[in-house]
Amino acid sequence: MSLPAKPLDALTASFVARPHSLRSRTTEPVFNLRDLWLNADIVEGPGGAPNVDAQHFLQLCTSRFPQATLSLGWTTRPMASYTWQHVEAMARTLVCGPYRVPRVTFPVRGSMMAASTPQLLWLLDVIPGSTLTIWSSPSDPWSTKALMRLRNLLPLSAVYYDLPTDQKEDFDRAKSAVASSAKPGHPVDSGMLPDWSLGIGYSCHQRALAGKRAVILAGPGARVLLPKKWDVLEAKLDLTRVGSLTLGWGPEHKVQINGACFYLLLNNGQNVSARVWASPCLPSSSPLDHDYKEDKAGLVPPTTGPLVSRQWPSAPQTRASSPKGPPPPNALLFESPGPAVVYDVRITSSSAISRATSLKLLLPCLLVSFAALILR
């Protein structure tokens, strides 16, 4: 059962039960309602300011229905997109607020989804156990292709669908024609995950928030700790809200980047080569067939010359023994005075690829040997 929340006066009244008589009211917690979903747009999105106060709604829900699933969304417009600012506001509302929400799903308008994939993946990482609920209005344009892309990026259990009949039928036909490569609990995501080191001792609203392949800075910096053997680091940078970002390699090598959106490429050899190109920002409107290739290993480097090019000495292959100790030399630092975004971070290592290839070749041999032993 799903209940949408309306303005606060109606919302508060609906949360107060009258069990026996019109004169008696109770605000005691109601348990055993795991199938109850409570929905409200609590964060400002492209549709303007919400009419429900986020903290009031969370207080009412967690105190009255502590086992319910909260469906927490943004105000929307049909062909807009969810920006980094929108998803960060939602994340900090939940992470930094006083109310712990055990089960949360984020309702995502289908026509806004295609251009917002990096943001939504980051949000699911930052709020563990959360899910998406893709919804649509009958009059909304839709893309079955975009739905299938998302389905292959996430565990099947991480996405719900609330679609009009014609859109649902199109989606069901596409699922029948193409078997999904995602399995429950096993998202499709290739490549080595970055190892983030975030600043400590900051307030919740000031500290960086990191997902698997993206981090949003809020003033303090963040580091990517590189493995002992690595070849390439790639990342996209969105500085539209802050305008600048400093890259640091050890205490002596820093370079400042000014502008909006960039592509970063580091190559490790005798020296570390760092290059930065200007790149298109994610669209603020949502083209239905925007092809976001999160499931591809590696980004496509620009064909023009880089705006920034540096040669840094290769760092000793050591790591810090403690987060409070000195920064490890084999780490890339991101520093910004405000909410810069580093996303689609990918690290590749030829040695790791060789090991993975060897294991793939070895496994069939082991299976054949095992089968031969059984047949004897």
HELIX and SHEET records of a PDB file:
HELIX    1   1 LEU A    8  SER A   14  1                                   7    
HELIX    2   2 ALA A   54  ARG A   64  1                                  11    
HELIX    3   3 TRP A   84  CYS A   96  1                                  13    
HELIX    4   4 GLY A  110  MET A  113  1                                   4    
HELIX    5   5 ALA A  114  SER A  116  5                                   3    
HELIX    6   6 THR A  117  VAL A  126  1                                  10    
HELIX    7   7 THR A  144  LEU A  153  1                                  10    
HELIX    8   8 LEU A  156  ALA A  158  5                                   3    
HELIX    9   9 THR A  165  ALA A  177  1                                  13    
HELIX   10  10 SER A  350  LEU A  375  1                                  26    
SHEET    1   A 6 SER A   2  PRO A   4  0                                        
SHEET    2   A 6 TRP A  37  VAL A  43  1                                        
SHEET    3   A 6 THR A  69  TRP A  74  1                                        
SHEET    4   A 6 VAL A 104  ARG A 109  1                                        
SHEET    5   A 6 THR A 131  TRP A 135  1                                        
SHEET    6   A 6 VAL A 159  ASP A 162  1                                        
SHEET    1   B 5 ASP A 195  LEU A 198  0                                        
SHEET    2   B 5 ALA A 222  LEU A 225 -1                                        
SHEET    3   B 5 ALA A 331  GLU A 335 -1                                        
SHEET    4   B 5 SER A 244  TRP A 249 -1                                        
SHEET    5   B 5 HIS A 253  ASN A 258 -1                                        
SHEET    1   C 7 LEU A 209  ALA A 210  0                                        
SHEET    2   C 7 VAL A 215  ILE A 216 -1                                        
SHEET    3   C 7 VAL A 341  THR A 348 -1                                        
SHEET    4   C 7 VAL A 232  ASP A 238 -1                                        
SHEET    5   C 7 CYS A 261  ASN A 268 -1                                        
SHEET    6   C 7 ASN A 271  ALA A 278 -1                                        
SHEET    7   C 7 VAL A 308  PRO A 313 -1                                        
END                                                                             
